[in-house]
Amino acid sequence: MSYSLSGKIAVVTGGSSGIGRSIVGALRTQGARVYLLDTRGDDEDLRRCDVTDQAAVREAIDGIAAGSGLDVLVNNAGIGFVGSLENTAEADLDRLYAVNVKGVYNCALAAVPHLKQRGGVIINMASVAGTVGIADRFAYSMTKGAVLSMTYSIAKDYLTAGIRCNSISPARVHTPFVDRYLADNYPGREKEMYATLAATQPIGRMGRPEEVGQLVAYLCSDAAGFITGTDFPIDGGFIRLNA
């Protein structure tokens, strides 16, 4: 199904790889002009920027919006970490907070003044880990719970400004990150462990990045104009059907 984003100007953080790359592709397929904020990549519309640097984020987003305004912000940039409370060092916690929480804050803070000009959409990438308990994800889960809370607050505070804000909570999605993780931690057992991880989704497989991208494209379109302040699990039944 097609959701037109023709004429829309979008910014996607962490858009050079994995889920972010699929989000960029889905938005462009529907007609949006998409700029990427990332520390790497070679896209012609890439703006090299560390989302933890508020001044750099503001400069990048102000520069993009100075051309044709801004309609969409997708806060996709994020990092993971495996560890319980006792296995999480202060530096680990600070690093996750800086990217996964402060990065969302920095980008939203820079984007909102532009989105207020004609209304717009913010999509924040959360996780099933922000809703249910997952072993050895203490710090990561904390950051994604914060993303959910920020989503609800932004949606509430900017209703009258015509800004819609929603979040998406994926379960395991098959990206190059998963393949690297398996190769690094289970050499020679990659296929076996992939099957084990895939089976944790009741539907029996991992998600595909393009499925997340298509959901983002819908939520950014006028077809989703009645939706705000909501989290959308895309999880193969992980949250509700694992009991």
C-alpha positions as CSV (number, residue, x, y, z in Angstrom):
1,M,0.0,0.0,0.0
2,S,1.3,3.4,-0.9
3,Y,1.3,6.4,1.6
4,S,2.3,9.6,-0.2
5,L,5.0,11.7,1.4
6,S,5.5,13.8,-1.8
7,G,7.0,17.2,-1.0
8,K,7.9,16.2,2.6
9,I,11.3,17.0,4.1
10,A,12.5,14.3,6.5
11,V,15.5,13.8,8.8
12,V,16.5,10.2,9.9
13,T,19.2,9.8,12.5
14,G,21.4,6.7,12.2
15,G,20.1,6.3,8.6
16,S,23.2,4.8,7.0
17,S,22.7,1.2,8.0
18,G,20.4,-1.5,9.3
19,I,16.9,-0.4,10.2
20,G,17.7,3.3,9.6
21,R,18.7,2.5,6.0
22,S,15.4,0.8,5.4
23,I,13.5,3.7,6.9
24,V,15.3,6.1,4.5
25,G,14.4,3.9,1.6
26,A,10.8,3.6,2.6
27,L,10.4,7.4,3.0
28,R,12.1,8.1,-0.3
29,T,9.9,5.5,-2.1
30,Q,6.9,7.4,-0.9
31,G,8.3,10.7,-2.3
32,A,10.0,12.3,0.7
33,R,13.3,14.2,0.5
34,V,15.3,12.5,3.2
35,Y,18.4,13.8,4.9
36,L,20.6,11.5,7.1
37,L,22.3,12.4,10.3
38,D,25.0,9.9,11.0
39,T,28.7,9.6,11.9
40,R,29.3,7.4,8.8
41,G,28.0,6.6,5.4
42,D,28.2,8.1,1.9
43,D,24.7,9.1,1.0
44,E,24.5,12.3,-1.0
45,D,22.1,13.8,1.6
46,L,24.2,12.7,4.6
47,R,25.1,15.3,7.2
48,R,27.9,13.9,9.4
49,C,26.7,14.5,12.9
50,D,27.0,13.0,16.4
51,V,23.6,13.1,18.0
52,T,25.1,13.5,21.4
53,D,26.5,16.9,20.4
54,Q,23.6,19.4,20.8
55,A,25.3,22.2,19.0
56,A,26.2,20.0,16.0
57,V,22.7,18.6,15.9
58,R,21.1,22.1,16.0
59,E,23.5,23.3,13.2
60,A,22.7,20.3,11.0
61,I,18.9,20.4,11.4
62,D,18.7,24.2,11.1
63,G,20.8,24.0,7.9
64,I,18.4,21.4,6.4
65,A,15.3,23.2,7.4
66,A,16.6,26.5,6.1
67,G,16.1,25.2,2.6
68,S,12.5,23.9,2.4
69,G,11.5,23.6,6.1
70,L,11.0,20.3,7.9
71,D,8.1,17.9,8.2
72,V,9.5,14.7,9.7
73,L,12.1,13.6,12.3
74,V,12.9,9.9,12.8
75,N,15.0,9.4,15.9
76,N,16.5,6.1,14.9
77,A,20.1,6.4,16.1
78,G,20.9,4.1,19.0
79,I,23.3,1.7,20.5
80,G,22.9,-1.6,22.4
81,F,24.5,-3.1,25.5
82,V,24.3,-6.6,27.1
83,G,24.6,-6.7,30.9
84,S,22.8,-6.8,34.2
85,L,22.9,-4.1,36.8
86,E,26.1,-5.5,38.3
87,N,27.7,-5.9,34.9
88,T,27.0,-2.3,33.8
89,A,29.9,0.1,34.5
90,E,29.2,3.8,34.9
91,A,30.9,4.5,31.6
92,D,28.6,2.0,29.9
93,L,25.5,3.7,31.4
94,D,26.7,7.1,30.5
95,R,27.4,6.1,26.9
96,L,24.0,4.5,26.4
97,Y,22.3,7.5,28.0
98,A,24.2,9.9,25.8
99,V,23.1,8.3,22.5
100,N,19.8,6.7,23.2
101,V,18.2,9.3,25.5
102,K,20.1,12.6,25.1
103,G,20.4,12.0,21.4
104,V,16.6,11.8,21.1
105,Y,16.3,14.9,23.2
106,N,18.9,16.8,21.2
107,C,17.3,16.0,17.8
108,A,13.7,16.7,19.0
109,L,14.8,20.0,20.6
110,A,16.3,21.1,17.4
111,A,13.5,19.9,15.2
112,V,10.4,21.1,17.1
113,P,10.8,24.9,16.3
114,H,10.8,24.0,12.6
115,L,8.0,21.4,12.8
116,K,5.8,24.0,14.6
117,Q,5.9,26.1,11.5
118,R,3.5,23.8,9.6
119,G,2.9,20.8,11.7
120,G,4.8,17.6,11.4
121,V,5.7,14.2,12.7
122,I,8.3,12.8,15.1
123,I,8.9,9.0,15.2
124,N,11.1,7.7,18.1
125,M,12.7,4.2,17.9
126,A,12.0,2.5,21.1
127,S,12.2,-1.3,21.7
128,V,10.2,-4.2,23.3
129,A,12.9,-3.9,26.0
130,G,11.3,-0.7,27.1
131,T,8.1,-2.5,27.9
132,V,8.9,-6.0,29.2
133,G,11.8,-7.3,31.2
134,I,14.6,-8.9,29.2
135,A,17.5,-10.6,30.9
136,D,20.9,-8.8,30.7
137,R,19.5,-5.6,29.2
138,F,19.5,-3.3,32.3
139,A,20.9,-0.1,30.8
140,Y,19.5,-0.6,27.3
141,S,16.0,-1.2,28.7
142,M,16.3,1.9,30.9
143,T,17.1,4.0,27.8
144,K,14.3,2.6,25.8
145,G,11.8,3.2,28.6
146,A,12.9,6.8,28.6
147,V,12.2,7.0,24.8
148,L,8.7,5.8,25.5
149,S,8.2,8.5,28.1
150,M,9.6,11.2,25.9
151,T,7.3,10.2,23.1
152,Y,4.2,10.5,25.3
153,S,5.4,13.9,26.7
154,I,6.2,15.4,23.3
155,A,2.9,14.2,21.9
156,K,1.0,15.8,24.7
157,D,2.9,19.1,24.8
158,Y,2.7,19.8,21.0
159,L,-0.8,18.7,20.2
160,T,-1.9,22.3,19.5
161,A,1.2,22.9,17.4
162,G,0.1,20.2,15.0
163,I,3.0,17.9,15.8
164,R,2.3,14.2,16.0
165,C,4.7,12.0,18.0
166,N,4.7,8.2,18.1
167,S,7.2,5.5,18.8
168,I,8.0,2.1,17.3
169,S,9.1,-0.9,19.4
170,P,10.8,-3.6,17.4
171,A,11.7,-7.0,18.8
172,R,14.7,-8.8,17.1
173,V,15.2,-7.6,13.6
174,H,17.7,-9.3,11.2
175,T,20.3,-6.6,10.5
176,P,24.1,-6.8,9.9
177,F,24.4,-6.1,13.7
178,V,22.9,-9.5,14.4
179,D,25.2,-11.3,12.0
180,R,28.2,-9.6,13.6
181,Y,27.1,-10.4,17.1
182,L,26.7,-14.1,16.2
183,A,30.0,-14.3,14.4
184,D,31.8,-12.6,17.3
185,N,30.2,-14.6,20.1
186,Y,29.3,-17.9,18.5
187,P,31.8,-18.7,15.9
188,G,30.9,-21.9,14.0
189,R,27.5,-21.9,15.6
190,E,26.0,-18.9,13.8
191,K,23.1,-20.8,12.2
192,E,22.2,-22.6,15.4
193,M,22.1,-19.5,17.5
194,Y,20.3,-17.5,14.8
195,A,17.5,-20.1,14.9
196,T,17.4,-19.9,18.7
197,L,17.1,-16.1,18.7
198,A,14.5,-16.1,15.9
199,A,12.4,-18.6,17.9
200,T,12.0,-16.1,20.7
201,Q,9.4,-14.3,18.6
202,P,6.2,-16.3,18.7
203,I,5.7,-15.8,15.0
204,G,8.9,-17.9,14.5
205,R,11.2,-15.5,12.8
206,M,13.0,-12.2,13.2
207,G,11.6,-9.0,11.7
208,R,13.0,-7.6,8.5
209,P,14.3,-4.0,8.4
210,E,12.0,-3.1,5.5
211,E,8.9,-4.0,7.6
212,V,10.0,-1.4,10.2
213,G,10.6,1.1,7.4
214,Q,7.1,0.6,5.9
215,L,5.5,1.2,9.3
216,V,7.5,4.4,9.7
217,A,6.4,5.6,6.3
218,Y,2.7,5.0,7.2
219,L,3.0,6.8,10.5
220,C,4.7,9.8,8.9
221,S,1.9,10.1,6.2
222,D,-1.4,11.9,6.4
223,A,-3.1,8.5,6.3
224,A,-2.0,8.3,10.0
225,G,-3.2,11.8,10.8
226,F,-5.4,10.5,13.7
227,I,-2.5,8.8,15.5
228,T,-0.4,10.4,18.1
229,G,1.0,9.5,21.6
230,T,1.2,5.8,20.8
231,D,3.8,3.1,20.8
232,F,3.7,0.5,18.0
233,P,5.3,-2.9,18.8
234,I,6.5,-4.6,15.7
235,D,7.5,-7.8,17.4
236,G,6.1,-11.0,16.0
237,G,3.9,-11.3,19.1
238,F,6.8,-10.9,21.6
239,I,5.1,-8.7,24.1
240,R,1.7,-10.2,24.3
241,L,2.1,-13.8,23.2
242,N,5.2,-14.9,25.1
243,A,3.4,-15.6,28.4
